[in-house]
Amino acid sequence: MTDPAKLEALRKKYANAAGGDIFDPAFAAVARAQFKGSDRRKWPFAGIPTFLDAPCRPDAQDLPDFGGIDIALLGVPMDLGVTNRNGSRFGPRAVRTIERIGPYEHLLKCAPFSMAQIADIGDVPMQSRFDLPLCHQDIETFYKRLVGAGVRPLSVGGDHSISASILKAVGEKRPVGMIHIDAHCDTAGPYEGAKFQHGGPFRLAVLDGVLDPERTIQIGIRGGAEYLWEFSYDSGMTVIHAEEVSGMGMAAVIEKARQIVGDGPTYLSFDIDSVDPGFAPGTGTPEVGGLTPADVLRLLRGLQGIDFVGGDVVEVAPQYDTTTNTAHIAAQVMFTILCLMVSGKS
């Protein structure tokens, strides 16, 4: 440094400052929630793992008001609805083990745990690991109680079929719009006598009257199952294929999404297979040619201000990824969705 006065000023300010001594007011507000004393903060590798290192409140499930929390982080470890590789029942546990996500989103300028009452309330209780319709009955019942208490859910699956029953709670009083990021439209019909399967939750949600297809946009779609998704087009959903994203440019995709959902209540559903399997191989139905993690984060960050009433991150099957990258991407996406929910209108 060639300016002695500037160097002296820096020395005066920082030479004897501890790691937790933060001077910028916005950064200091985040730091106060992280540091105990001047330089000690929680070890990321110690303690009980929870979603995004949130407070652990499984007891909230037994309270009428869920302990007064604003947003519940919860797992739905059920994958009886898969059509290919199973294993997403282990998704919630895998995402909980990811450390060092947050506490601050630098582009959204958001520290969610300082802005709302948020807790990991555990997993949705289900009566049977074998009975798919009964699992969905349990999911619907639990989420209706949660939403009825004024709590917004942010969930980790589990396979994508869970979204149909979550939406029956979130959209019970009025149909919601949706931003859906996925490789697949998931609007197919019943197969082999089963209406609950991960390729068709959003057809069910529309037919149940809880999802407004004209306020729904599906982004990142690709692969050989396009012929199964005519319902998306017939119902009025907007579909943006993965191949179109680069041609349109992400700014245009974001603007289209904001235009479609408007000012109304909106749900955000993120399937990890929207990300190219070169980055996220740990999923049951990988499709090459997908979005990059940077694409996904840029897309999500462009949605700030939308009225998000809930969201989910699904289809993480960690046993297909020895690197843990898939779960790490899922955790980062979950944190970004949480920031959107905190900084939105609800």
Disulfide bonds with the S-S distance in Angstrom:
none
